[in-house]
C-alpha cells in the first residue's frame, strides 16, 4: 500500500484505535514483555500501548503522526516517540535488545523486516493474526 494511503487510513483510525484494538494489543505486549530486554523499539507502535505494558526503555516508532500524538500522551520517562518509516530505521547498530512488530508486518514479510532491523536490534519479535515468530542473533 502506498504511504499516502497508509497515512490517510491511520489518520481516520487513530481516534478509535484504542477502543477497537486496545485490549487485544495490550494482551500481545503482556505475552512478550518478560522477554524483551532493557531497550526496546516498537516498530509500528500505533497509539503507544507498549508504554502501558512493557517495563523497559521503549522507542515507539510509527509513520503516522496522528497515532504518535496519542503515543506521546502515554510515554513515561523511560521512552521516546519517533516519527519514521520502520522499513528505514534511523538507529545505530546495537541500539536495542529487541524490536517488536506486533500486528504491524504480515507474516510473509517477517524475514525482510528482520533483515532491515538486524543491526539495530539483537532480537526481533513478530506477531500477525496470531502467528508469532522470533529472530535472534547468536552471541
N, C-alpha and C positions, 0 to 999 in steps of 0.2 A: 504494500500500500504506500502511496506517495506521502511524503512528510506533511504536506499541506492538508491532506485528507485526515491523517492521523491527528494532527493538531486540532482540526475542527471537531473531530469526534470527541476528543478528550475535553475540549472546551465545553461541549454540551453535557458530557458525562460527569465532569468534576463536581458540580453541586450535589449530585445524587450518589456518587461513587461509594461513599462510606455506608450509606443506608442500604445500598444494593449488595455490595461485596464485603463490607466490613467484617462481619462475623467469620466468613469463610477465610478471608486473608489473615486475620489475626490467628486463627487456628493453624494455618500453614507456618506462620512465623514462630508460633509456640512450639510446633513439632521439631523445628530445626534449631531453635535458639540455643540449646546447650552445646551445639557442635560448631559454632561459627568463629570462635576466637575473639580477640580483643579489638580488631579493626575490621570493619565490615562495610562493603559497598552494597547498596541495594539498587540494582540496575532495573529501571522501570518502576520506581518506588511508588508512583501514584501519589496519593494524599498523605504519605508518610506514616502509615500504620506501623511500620517497623519500629518507629521511635517508642511506641506504646508497649512493645513486647520484648525486643532484644536489648539486653543489658550489655552493651558494648559501645565503642566509638563507631558511630554509623554515619556514612556519607550517603545521602539519599540522592540518586541520580535519575533525572527524568527530562524528557524533551519538552514536556507540557508545562508552561508557566502557570497555567490555571491549576493544575494538580499541585505543583510546587508551592503555590501560595498557601494551600491548606497544609502542606507538609511543614512549612516554616512555623506554623502555629503549634505544631506538635513537637518540634525539635527542642530538645533539652540542651544542657550544657555539653553533653557528650555527642555532638552531632553537627553535621553540616548539610546544606542543601545545595546541589549543583545542577544548573541547567546545562544539559549536554545530551547528545545522542549516544546511547550506550554502545552503539556499533563503532564509535570513535572515542573511547575513553581517554579523558585528558589527565591521566595519572602516571606517575613514575613507576618504574619496576618495583615490585615488592611493597606496594603501598598498603595492601590489605591481606589479612589472613584468608578472608572469604568474600566472594561476590555472590549475591543472591539474585536469581532470576525466577521469582515466584509469579507465575501467570503472565510473564512478560515475553517469553520466547516459546514458540511452538517446538515440539519435540524434535522435528526433523532439522531444526537449526541449532540444537544444543552444541554439537561439536564445533560448528562455525563460531558461535558466541564464545565458547571456551577458548578457541584459538585467539580470538581478539583480546581476551582478558588474561590469558595465561601468564603474562609477565607481570601484570599489576596485582594479581591475587594468587595465592598458593592453591586455593580450593574454589571450585565453582559449584553451587547447588542450584539445580534446575527443578522446576515443577510446572507442569502444564496439564490441566484437566486430569489431575490425579496421578500422572506419570512423573515419578521422581528419578533423578539421576545426579550423581556426584562425581565430579572430576577432581582429582587431587594429584599434585606433583609429588613425586617421590623425593625424599630428603637425601 
